[in-house]
């Protein structure tokens, strides 16, 4: 069994470790079939062998990488007061991703992978 995500989480300092662990735990609750692996060189949760989501600690923020792009939900990310790029959502100190928005990213990606 792969432990890429678990190993990555365990290597992180607090408080980032707890924040990252909580995001991955939530993703596992939403997509119970997700497994640990690597996608685009990042420890990630996979669904059907493809990237579902990665959560990474960077120098300036925690990056959430919901594979499949952000374009459709970019306005919702902005409305939540979060910064983003084409492929990542940035959580600064004290910021969180609204669970319902995270669910939408996860379920959208799962549905797209189910269509394949």
MARKETOR-308313 format. One record per residue: residue number from 1; y, x, z of N, C-alpha, C in turn. Coordinates in nm, 2 decimals, m for minus. Layout:
N
pos:NUM ny:Y nx:X nz:Z cay:Y cax:X caz:Z cy:Y cx:X cz:Z;
...
! end
This chain:
116
pos:1 ny:m0.12 nx:0.08 nz:0.00 cay:0.00 cax:0.00 caz:0.00 cy:0.12 cx:0.09 cz:0.00;
pos:2 ny:0.22 nx:0.05 nz:m0.08 cay:0.34 cax:0.13 caz:m0.09 cy:0.43 cx:0.10 cz:0.03;
pos:3 ny:0.50 nx:0.20 nz:0.07 cay:0.59 cax:0.18 caz:0.19 cy:0.73 cx:0.24 cz:0.16;
pos:4 ny:0.77 nx:0.24 nz:0.03 cay:0.90 cax:0.30 caz:m0.01 cy:1.02 cx:0.24 cz:0.07;
pos:5 ny:1.02 nx:0.10 nz:0.08 cay:1.13 cax:0.04 caz:0.15 cy:1.13 cx:0.06 cz:0.30;
pos:6 ny:1.01 nx:0.05 nz:0.36 cay:1.00 cax:0.07 caz:0.50 cy:1.04 cx:0.22 cz:0.53;
pos:7 ny:0.99 nx:0.31 nz:0.46 cay:1.02 cax:0.45 caz:0.48 cy:1.17 cx:0.47 cz:0.47;
pos:8 ny:1.23 nx:0.41 nz:0.36 cay:1.38 cax:0.43 caz:0.34 cy:1.46 cx:0.37 cz:0.46;
pos:9 ny:1.42 nx:0.25 nz:0.51 cay:1.49 cax:0.19 caz:0.62 cy:1.48 cx:0.28 cz:0.74;
pos:10 ny:1.36 nx:0.33 nz:0.77 cay:1.34 cax:0.41 caz:0.89 cy:1.42 cx:0.54 cz:0.89;
pos:11 ny:1.46 nx:0.59 nz:0.77 cay:1.54 cax:0.71 caz:0.76 cy:1.69 cx:0.69 cz:0.78;
pos:12 ny:1.73 nx:0.57 nz:0.78 cay:1.88 cax:0.54 caz:0.79 cy:1.93 cx:0.54 cz:0.93;
pos:13 ny:2.05 nx:0.58 nz:0.95 cay:2.11 cax:0.58 caz:1.09 cy:2.15 cx:0.43 cz:1.12;
pos:14 ny:2.17 nx:0.41 nz:1.25 cay:2.22 cax:0.28 caz:1.29 cy:2.38 cx:0.29 cz:1.28;
pos:15 ny:2.44 nx:0.18 nz:1.26 cay:2.40 cax:0.04 caz:1.25 cy:2.34 cx:0.00 cz:1.11;
pos:16 ny:2.36 nx:0.09 nz:1.01 cay:2.31 cax:0.06 caz:0.88 cy:2.17 cx:0.02 cz:0.87;
pos:17 ny:2.08 nx:0.09 nz:0.95 cay:1.94 cax:0.06 caz:0.94 cy:1.91 cx:m0.09 cz:0.97;
pos:18 ny:1.97 nx:m0.14 nz:1.08 cay:1.95 cax:m0.28 caz:1.11 cy:2.00 cx:m0.37 cz:1.01;
pos:19 ny:2.12 nx:m0.34 nz:0.95 cay:2.18 cax:m0.43 caz:0.84 cy:2.09 cx:m0.43 cz:0.72;
pos:20 ny:2.04 nx:m0.31 nz:0.68 cay:1.95 cax:m0.30 caz:0.56 cy:1.82 cx:m0.37 cz:0.59;
pos:21 ny:1.76 nx:m0.35 nz:0.71 cay:1.63 cax:m0.41 caz:0.74 cy:1.65 cx:m0.56 cz:0.74;
pos:22 ny:1.76 nx:m0.62 nz:0.79 cay:1.78 cax:m0.76 caz:0.79 cy:1.78 cx:m0.82 cz:0.65;
pos:23 ny:1.85 nx:m0.75 nz:0.56 cay:1.86 cax:m0.80 caz:0.42 cy:1.72 cx:m0.80 cz:0.36;
pos:24 ny:1.65 nx:m0.69 nz:0.38 cay:1.51 cax:m0.69 caz:0.32 cy:1.42 cx:m0.79 cz:0.38;
pos:25 ny:1.43 nx:m0.81 nz:0.51 cay:1.35 cax:m0.92 caz:0.58 cy:1.39 cx:m1.05 cz:0.52;
pos:26 ny:1.51 nx:m1.08 nz:0.50 cay:1.55 cax:m1.21 caz:0.44 cy:1.50 cx:m1.22 cz:0.30;
pos:27 ny:1.50 nx:m1.12 nz:0.22 cay:1.45 cax:m1.12 caz:0.08 cy:1.30 cx:m1.15 cz:0.09;
pos:28 ny:1.23 nx:m1.09 nz:0.18 cay:1.08 cax:m1.12 caz:0.19 cy:1.06 cx:m1.26 cz:0.23;
pos:29 ny:1.14 nx:m1.32 nz:0.32 cay:1.13 cax:m1.46 caz:0.36 cy:1.14 cx:m1.55 cz:0.24;
pos:30 ny:1.24 nx:m1.52 nz:0.15 cay:1.27 cax:m1.60 caz:0.04 cy:1.16 cx:m1.59 cz:m0.07;
pos:31 ny:1.12 nx:m1.46 nz:m0.10 cay:1.02 cax:m1.44 caz:m0.20 cy:0.90 cx:m1.37 cz:m0.13;
pos:32 ny:0.81 nx:m1.44 nz:m0.07 cay:0.70 cax:m1.39 caz:0.01 cy:0.61 cx:m1.30 cz:m0.07;
pos:33 ny:0.60 nx:m1.32 nz:m0.20 cay:0.51 cax:m1.24 caz:m0.28 cy:0.57 cx:m1.10 cz:m0.31;
pos:34 ny:0.69 nx:m1.07 nz:m0.27 cay:0.75 cax:m0.94 caz:m0.30 cy:0.67 cx:m0.83 cz:m0.24;
pos:35 ny:0.67 nx:m0.72 nz:m0.31 cay:0.60 cax:m0.60 caz:m0.26 cy:0.70 cx:m0.48 cz:m0.26;
pos:36 ny:0.66 nx:m0.37 nz:m0.19 cay:0.75 cax:m0.26 caz:m0.19 cy:0.72 cx:m0.17 cz:m0.31;
pos:37 ny:0.82 nx:m0.10 nz:m0.36 cay:0.80 cax:m0.01 caz:m0.47 cy:0.93 cx:0.06 cz:m0.50;
pos:38 ny:0.94 nx:0.10 nz:m0.62 cay:1.06 cax:0.17 caz:m0.67 cy:1.11 cx:0.11 cz:m0.80;
pos:39 ny:1.24 nx:0.09 nz:m0.82 cay:1.29 cax:0.04 caz:m0.94 cy:1.42 cx:0.11 cz:m0.97;
pos:40 ny:1.44 nx:0.16 nz:m1.09 cay:1.56 cax:0.24 caz:m1.12 cy:1.58 cx:0.35 cz:m1.02;
pos:41 ny:1.48 nx:0.41 nz:m0.97 cay:1.49 cax:0.52 caz:m0.88 cy:1.52 cx:0.49 cz:m0.74;
pos:42 ny:1.53 nx:0.36 nz:m0.71 cay:1.56 cax:0.32 caz:m0.57 cy:1.45 cx:0.25 cz:m0.51;
pos:43 ny:1.43 nx:0.27 nz:m0.38 cay:1.33 cax:0.19 caz:m0.30 cy:1.37 cx:0.04 cz:m0.32;
pos:44 ny:1.27 nx:m0.04 nz:m0.36 cay:1.31 cax:m0.18 caz:m0.39 cy:1.20 cx:m0.28 cz:m0.36;
pos:45 ny:1.23 nx:m0.40 nz:m0.34 cay:1.13 cax:m0.50 caz:m0.34 cy:1.10 cx:m0.54 cz:m0.49;
pos:46 ny:0.97 nx:m0.55 nz:m0.52 cay:0.93 cax:m0.59 caz:m0.65 cy:0.87 cx:m0.73 cz:m0.65;
pos:47 ny:0.88 nx:m0.79 nz:m0.77 cay:0.81 cax:m0.92 caz:m0.79 cy:0.74 cx:m0.91 cz:m0.92;
pos:48 ny:0.61 nx:m0.93 nz:m0.92 cay:0.54 cax:m0.92 caz:m1.05 cy:0.56 cx:m0.78 cz:m1.11;
pos:49 ny:0.57 nx:m0.68 nz:m1.02 cay:0.59 cax:m0.54 caz:m1.07 cy:0.73 cx:m0.50 cz:m1.12;
pos:50 ny:0.82 nx:m0.59 nz:m1.11 cay:0.96 cax:m0.57 caz:m1.16 cy:1.06 cx:m0.58 cz:m1.04;
pos:51 ny:1.17 nx:m0.51 nz:m1.06 cay:1.27 cax:m0.50 caz:m0.95 cy:1.32 cx:m0.64 cz:m0.91;
pos:52 ny:1.32 nx:m0.67 nz:m0.79 cay:1.37 cax:m0.80 caz:m0.73 cy:1.51 cx:m0.77 cz:m0.67;
pos:53 ny:1.51 nx:m0.67 nz:m0.57 cay:1.63 cax:m0.63 caz:m0.51 cy:1.61 cx:m0.50 cz:m0.44;
pos:54 ny:1.72 nx:m0.42 nz:m0.44 cay:1.73 cax:m0.30 caz:m0.37 cy:1.85 cx:m0.30 cz:m0.28;
pos:55 ny:1.84 nx:m0.24 nz:m0.16 cay:1.95 cax:m0.23 caz:m0.07 cy:1.97 cx:m0.09 cz:m0.03;
pos:56 ny:2.08 nx:m0.03 nz:m0.05 cay:2.10 cax:0.12 caz:m0.03 cy:2.22 cx:0.14 cz:0.05;
pos:57 ny:2.21 nx:0.24 nz:0.14 cay:2.32 cax:0.29 caz:0.22 cy:2.40 cx:0.40 cz:0.14;
pos:58 ny:2.53 nx:0.38 nz:0.12 cay:2.61 cax:0.48 caz:0.05 cy:2.72 cx:0.53 cz:0.15;
pos:59 ny:2.79 nx:0.62 nz:0.10 cay:2.90 cax:0.68 caz:0.19 cy:3.00 cx:0.57 cz:0.23;
pos:60 ny:3.03 nx:0.48 nz:0.14 cay:3.14 cax:0.39 caz:0.16 cy:3.10 cx:0.24 cz:0.20;
pos:61 ny:2.97 nx:0.21 nz:0.17 cay:2.93 cax:0.07 caz:0.19 cy:2.78 cx:0.06 cz:0.18;
pos:62 ny:2.72 nx:m0.06 nz:0.21 cay:2.58 cax:m0.09 caz:0.18 cy:2.58 cx:m0.16 cz:0.04;
pos:63 ny:2.51 nx:m0.10 nz:m0.05 cay:2.50 cax:m0.16 caz:m0.18 cy:2.38 cx:m0.25 cz:m0.20;
pos:64 ny:2.40 nx:m0.37 nz:m0.25 cay:2.29 cax:m0.46 caz:m0.28 cy:2.28 cx:m0.47 cz:m0.43;
pos:65 ny:2.16 nx:m0.44 nz:m0.48 cay:2.13 cax:m0.44 caz:m0.62 cy:2.04 cx:m0.55 cz:m0.66;
pos:66 ny:2.09 nx:m0.66 nz:m0.69 cay:2.00 cax:m0.78 caz:m0.73 cy:1.97 cx:m0.76 cz:m0.88;
pos:67 ny:1.86 nx:m0.71 nz:m0.91 cay:1.82 cax:m0.68 caz:m1.05 cy:1.84 cx:m0.80 cz:m1.13;
pos:68 ny:1.88 nx:m0.78 nz:m1.25 cay:1.91 cax:m0.90 caz:m1.34 cy:2.06 cx:m0.92 cz:m1.36;
pos:69 ny:2.14 nx:m0.84 nz:m1.30 cay:2.28 cax:m0.85 caz:m1.32 cy:2.35 cx:m0.96 cz:m1.23;
pos:70 ny:2.48 nx:m0.94 nz:m1.22 cay:2.57 cax:m1.03 caz:m1.14 cy:2.66 cx:m1.12 cz:m1.21;
pos:71 ny:2.66 nx:m1.12 nz:m1.35 cay:2.76 cax:m1.19 caz:m1.42 cy:2.76 cx:m1.34 cz:m1.39;
pos:72 ny:2.65 nx:m1.40 nz:m1.38 cay:2.65 cax:m1.55 caz:m1.36 cy:2.71 cx:m1.59 cz:m1.22;
pos:73 ny:2.70 nx:m1.50 nz:m1.12 cay:2.74 cax:m1.53 caz:m0.99 cy:2.86 cx:m1.45 cz:m0.94;
pos:74 ny:2.92 nx:m1.37 nz:m1.04 cay:3.03 cax:m1.28 caz:m1.00 cy:3.15 cx:m1.35 cz:m0.93;
pos:75 ny:3.18 nx:m1.47 nz:m0.97 cay:3.29 cax:m1.55 caz:m0.91 cy:3.26 cx:m1.58 cz:m0.77;
pos:76 ny:3.13 nx:m1.61 nz:m0.74 cay:3.09 cax:m1.65 caz:m0.61 cy:3.09 cx:m1.53 cz:m0.51;
pos:77 ny:3.06 nx:m1.41 nz:m0.57 cay:3.07 cax:m1.29 caz:m0.49 cy:3.21 cx:m1.26 cz:m0.45;
pos:78 ny:3.30 nx:m1.27 nz:m0.55 cay:3.45 cax:m1.26 caz:m0.52 cy:3.50 cx:m1.36 cz:m0.42;
pos:79 ny:3.45 nx:m1.48 nz:m0.44 cay:3.50 cax:m1.59 caz:m0.34 cy:3.45 cx:m1.56 cz:m0.20;
pos:80 ny:3.34 nx:m1.49 nz:m0.19 cay:3.29 cax:m1.45 caz:m0.06 cy:3.36 cx:m1.33 cz:0.00;
pos:81 ny:3.46 nx:m1.28 nz:m0.07 cay:3.54 cax:m1.17 caz:m0.02 cy:3.48 cx:m1.03 cz:m0.04;
pos:82 ny:3.38 nx:m1.02 nz:m0.13 cay:3.31 cax:m0.90 caz:m0.14 cy:3.34 cx:m0.83 cz:m0.27;
pos:83 ny:3.34 nx:m0.70 nz:m0.27 cay:3.36 cax:m0.62 caz:m0.39 cy:3.22 cx:m0.60 cz:m0.46;
pos:84 ny:3.23 nx:m0.59 nz:m0.60 cay:3.11 cax:m0.57 caz:m0.67 cy:3.14 cx:m0.49 cz:m0.80;
pos:85 ny:3.03 nx:m0.45 nz:m0.86 cay:3.03 cax:m0.39 caz:m1.00 cy:2.94 cx:m0.47 cz:m1.08;
pos:86 ny:2.91 nx:m0.43 nz:m1.20 cay:2.83 cax:m0.51 caz:m1.29 cy:2.69 cx:m0.53 cz:m1.23;
pos:87 ny:2.64 nx:m0.43 nz:m1.15 cay:2.50 cax:m0.44 caz:m1.10 cy:2.49 cx:m0.43 cz:m0.95;
pos:88 ny:2.60 nx:m0.43 nz:m0.87 cay:2.58 cax:m0.42 caz:m0.73 cy:2.69 cx:m0.49 cz:m0.65;
pos:89 ny:2.66 nx:m0.53 nz:m0.53 cay:2.75 cax:m0.60 caz:m0.44 cy:2.77 cx:m0.50 cz:m0.32;
pos:90 ny:2.89 nx:m0.48 nz:m0.28 cay:2.93 cax:m0.38 caz:m0.18 cy:2.96 cx:m0.45 cz:m0.05;
pos:91 ny:2.89 nx:m0.41 nz:0.06 cay:2.92 cax:m0.46 caz:0.19 cy:2.98 cx:m0.36 cz:0.27;
pos:92 ny:3.11 nx:m0.37 nz:0.31 cay:3.18 cax:m0.28 caz:0.39 cy:3.14 cx:m0.31 cz:0.54;
pos:93 ny:3.20 nx:m0.23 nz:0.63 cay:3.18 cax:m0.25 caz:0.77 cy:3.22 cx:m0.39 cz:0.81;
pos:94 ny:3.13 nx:m0.46 nz:0.88 cay:3.16 cax:m0.59 caz:0.92 cy:3.14 cx:m0.70 cz:0.82;
pos:95 ny:3.11 nx:m0.67 nz:0.70 cay:3.09 cax:m0.77 caz:0.59 cy:2.95 cx:m0.81 cz:0.58;
pos:96 ny:2.92 nx:m0.93 nz:0.54 cay:2.78 cax:m0.97 caz:0.52 cy:2.78 cx:m1.06 cz:0.39;
pos:97 ny:2.66 nx:m1.06 nz:0.33 cay:2.64 cax:m1.14 caz:0.22 cy:2.60 cx:m1.28 cz:0.27;
pos:98 ny:2.67 nx:m1.39 nz:0.23 cay:2.62 cax:m1.52 caz:0.27 cy:2.48 cx:m1.55 cz:0.23;
pos:99 ny:2.39 nx:m1.59 nz:0.33 cay:2.25 cax:m1.61 caz:0.30 cy:2.23 cx:m1.70 cz:0.17;
pos:100 ny:2.30 nx:m1.80 nz:0.16 cay:2.28 cax:m1.89 caz:0.05 cy:2.31 cx:m1.82 cz:m0.09;
pos:101 ny:2.41 nx:m1.73 nz:m0.09 cay:2.44 cax:m1.66 caz:m0.21 cy:2.33 cx:m1.56 cz:m0.24;
pos:102 ny:2.28 nx:m1.49 nz:m0.14 cay:2.17 cax:m1.40 caz:m0.15 cy:2.05 cx:m1.47 cz:m0.20;
pos:103 ny:2.02 nx:m1.59 nz:m0.15 cay:1.91 cax:m1.67 caz:m0.19 cy:1.92 cx:m1.70 cz:m0.34;
pos:104 ny:2.04 nx:m1.74 nz:m0.39 cay:2.06 cax:m1.77 caz:m0.53 cy:2.02 cx:m1.65 cz:m0.62;
pos:105 ny:2.07 nx:m1.53 nz:m0.58 cay:2.03 cax:m1.41 caz:m0.66 cy:1.88 cx:m1.39 cz:m0.66;
pos:106 ny:1.82 nx:m1.40 nz:m0.55 cay:1.67 cax:m1.38 caz:m0.54 cy:1.60 cx:m1.48 cz:m0.62;
pos:107 ny:1.63 nx:m1.60 nz:m0.60 cay:1.55 cax:m1.71 caz:m0.67 cy:1.58 cx:m1.71 cz:m0.82;
pos:108 ny:1.70 nx:m1.67 nz:m0.86 cay:1.73 cax:m1.66 caz:m1.00 cy:1.65 cx:m1.55 cz:m1.06;
pos:109 ny:1.64 nx:m1.44 nz:m1.00 cay:1.56 cax:m1.33 caz:m1.05 cy:1.41 cx:m1.36 cz:m1.05;
pos:110 ny:1.36 nx:m1.43 nz:m0.95 cay:1.22 cax:m1.47 caz:m0.94 cy:1.19 cx:m1.56 cz:m1.06;
pos:111 ny:1.28 nx:m1.66 nz:m1.08 cay:1.26 cax:m1.76 caz:m1.19 cy:1.25 cx:m1.69 cz:m1.33;
pos:112 ny:1.34 nx:m1.59 nz:m1.35 cay:1.34 cax:m1.52 caz:m1.47 cy:1.21 cx:m1.44 cz:m1.49;
pos:113 ny:1.16 nx:m1.38 nz:m1.39 cay:1.04 cax:m1.31 caz:m1.40 cy:0.92 cx:m1.40 cz:m1.41;
pos:114 ny:0.93 nx:m1.52 nz:m1.36 cay:0.82 cax:m1.62 caz:m1.38 cy:0.81 cx:m1.67 cz:m1.52;
pos:115 ny:0.93 nx:m1.67 nz:m1.59 cay:0.93 cax:m1.71 caz:m1.73 cy:0.87 cx:m1.61 cz:m1.83;
pos:116 ny:0.85 nx:m1.49 nz:m1.78 cay:0.80 cax:m1.38 caz:m1.87 cy:0.65 cx:m1.40 cz:m1.89;
! end
